[in-house]
Amino acid sequence: MTSSDERGPIRVMLVDDHEVVRRGIVTAIDSSASLTVVGEASSVAEATRRLPAIRPDVLVVDLQLPDGTGIDVMRAARELNPEQNMLVLTSFDDDAALRESRAAGAAGLILKSARSKDIVSAIETVHGGGTVWPNGHADDEPELSESDRRIVELIGDGHSNREIAE
């Protein structure tokens, strides 16, 4: 994969059913030299129809859409590109939204009430392979090391502590 410097700004697709919100976010994104909006959609159907042609670097999606959810859009995006970078932009900071967003492969969640520069920064972070979760949620699901995974497997297989230690 080439860096955004070699092939221009980070290409962003925005999926949100509120036109005023979309306009504001597009303005914020397009004011950044490192980002450009290459596509917009206001529904799951429109997003899934446009995604194959647009192929954004980062997909920014609202969770609540008139014909489904942003989770539906993210699943469709993952089918097209298993490595798709995705960021959820929502009005609701609740545990269910966080869990569903993570499960669908989002690298972060940012509230619509965030400042423009924070939204731009979040998109850049997600594009760079980082994550952006609300305060207090970054470590909800810690990664297990290879040895930790092996220990969990051995416990699941019914081995005793002594056998595992050996």
C-alpha positions in Angstrom: 0.0 0.0 0.0 1.3 3.4 -0.9 1.3 6.2 1.6 -1.1 9.1 1.2 1.8 11.4 0.5 2.7 9.4 -2.6 -0.8 9.3 -4.0 -2.4 12.4 -2.6 -4.7 13.1 0.4 -6.4 10.3 2.4 -9.6 9.4 0.6 -12.7 9.5 2.8 -16.2 8.3 2.3 -18.9 9.7 4.7 -22.1 7.9 5.4 -24.7 10.0 7.4 -28.4 10.6 6.8 -28.4 14.1 8.2 -27.4 16.5 5.3 -26.5 19.4 7.6 -24.2 17.1 9.6 -22.7 15.7 6.4 -22.1 19.2 5.0 -20.3 20.3 8.2 -18.1 17.2 8.3 -17.3 17.5 4.6 -16.2 21.1 5.2 -14.0 20.1 8.1 -12.4 17.2 6.1 -11.9 19.2 2.9 -10.3 22.1 4.9 -7.5 19.6 5.8 -4.7 19.3 3.2 -4.2 15.6 4.2 -7.9 14.6 3.6 -10.4 14.7 0.8 -14.0 13.5 0.6 -14.4 11.2 -2.4 -17.9 10.0 -1.6 -21.0 10.5 0.4 -24.1 8.4 1.2 -27.2 8.9 3.3 -28.4 5.3 3.6 -27.2 1.7 3.8 -28.4 1.1 0.3 -26.7 4.1 -1.2 -23.5 3.4 0.7 -23.3 -0.3 -0.3 -24.1 0.6 -3.9 -21.3 3.3 -4.1 -18.6 1.6 -2.0 -17.3 -0.7 -4.8 -16.6 2.3 -7.1 -15.3 4.6 -4.4 -13.0 2.3 -2.4 -12.1 4.9 0.2 -9.0 4.8 2.4 -11.2 5.5 5.4 -15.0 4.9 5.7 -16.7 7.3 8.3 -20.1 6.0 9.1 -23.0 7.0 11.4 -24.6 4.1 13.3 -28.3 5.2 12.8 -29.4 5.2 9.2 -33.0 5.2 7.8 -32.8 1.8 6.2 -30.5 -0.1 8.7 -27.3 0.7 10.6 -23.8 1.8 10.1 -22.9 -1.8 11.2 -24.5 -3.0 8.0 -22.4 -0.6 5.9 -19.2 -1.7 7.7 -19.9 -5.4 7.1 -20.5 -4.7 3.4 -17.2 -2.7 3.3 -15.3 -5.6 5.0 -16.7 -8.0 2.4 -15.2 -5.7 -0.4 -12.0 -5.0 1.5 -11.1 -7.0 4.6 -8.5 -4.3 5.5 -10.9 -1.3 5.2 -10.2 1.4 7.7 -13.4 2.5 9.4 -14.4 5.1 12.0 -17.9 5.4 13.6 -19.2 9.0 13.9 -22.3 9.0 16.2 -24.3 11.0 18.6 -24.4 8.2 21.2 -21.6 7.1 23.4 -23.0 3.9 24.9 -21.4 0.5 25.5 -23.6 -1.3 22.9 -22.5 1.1 20.2 -18.9 0.6 21.2 -19.1 -3.2 21.2 -21.0 -3.4 17.9 -18.5 -1.0 16.3 -15.5 -3.0 17.5 -17.1 -6.3 16.4 -17.8 -4.9 12.9 -14.1 -3.9 12.6 -14.2 -0.2 13.3 -10.9 1.3 14.6 -12.7 3.9 16.6 -15.7 5.9 17.5 -16.0 9.6 17.8 -19.0 11.7 18.8 -20.6 14.2 16.4 -20.2 16.8 19.1 -16.4 16.6 18.7 -14.5 19.6 17.3 -13.7 19.6 13.6 -10.0 19.2 14.2 -10.6 16.2 16.5 -12.6 14.5 13.7 -9.9 15.2 11.2 -7.3 13.9 13.6 -9.4 10.7 14.3 -9.6 10.0 10.5 -5.8 10.4 10.2 -5.2 8.2 13.2 -7.5 5.4 11.8 -5.8 5.7 8.4 -2.4 5.3 10.0 -3.5 2.0 11.7 -4.3 3.5 15.1 -7.5 3.4 17.1 -9.7 6.2 18.5 -12.0 5.2 21.3 -13.7 7.5 23.9 -11.9 8.0 27.2 -12.1 4.9 29.4 -12.8 2.5 26.5 -9.4 2.1 24.9 -8.5 -0.9 27.0 -11.9 -2.6 27.1 -10.6 -5.6 25.2 -6.9 -6.1 25.8 -4.9 -8.2 23.4 -3.6 -11.5 24.7 0.0 -12.4 23.9 0.8 -15.6 22.1 1.8 -17.3 25.4 -1.4 -16.0 27.1 -3.5 -17.5 24.3 -1.6 -20.8 24.7 -2.3 -20.9 28.4 -6.0 -20.2 27.9 -6.1 -23.0 25.3 -4.4 -25.4 27.8 -6.9 -24.4 30.5 -9.7 -25.0 28.1 -8.3 -28.5 27.3 -8.5 -29.3 31.1 -4.8 -29.2 31.9 -3.7 -28.6 35.5 -1.6 -25.7 36.6 1.4 -28.0 37.0 0.9 -29.4 33.5 0.6 -25.9 32.1 3.7 -24.7 33.9 5.7 -27.6 32.5 
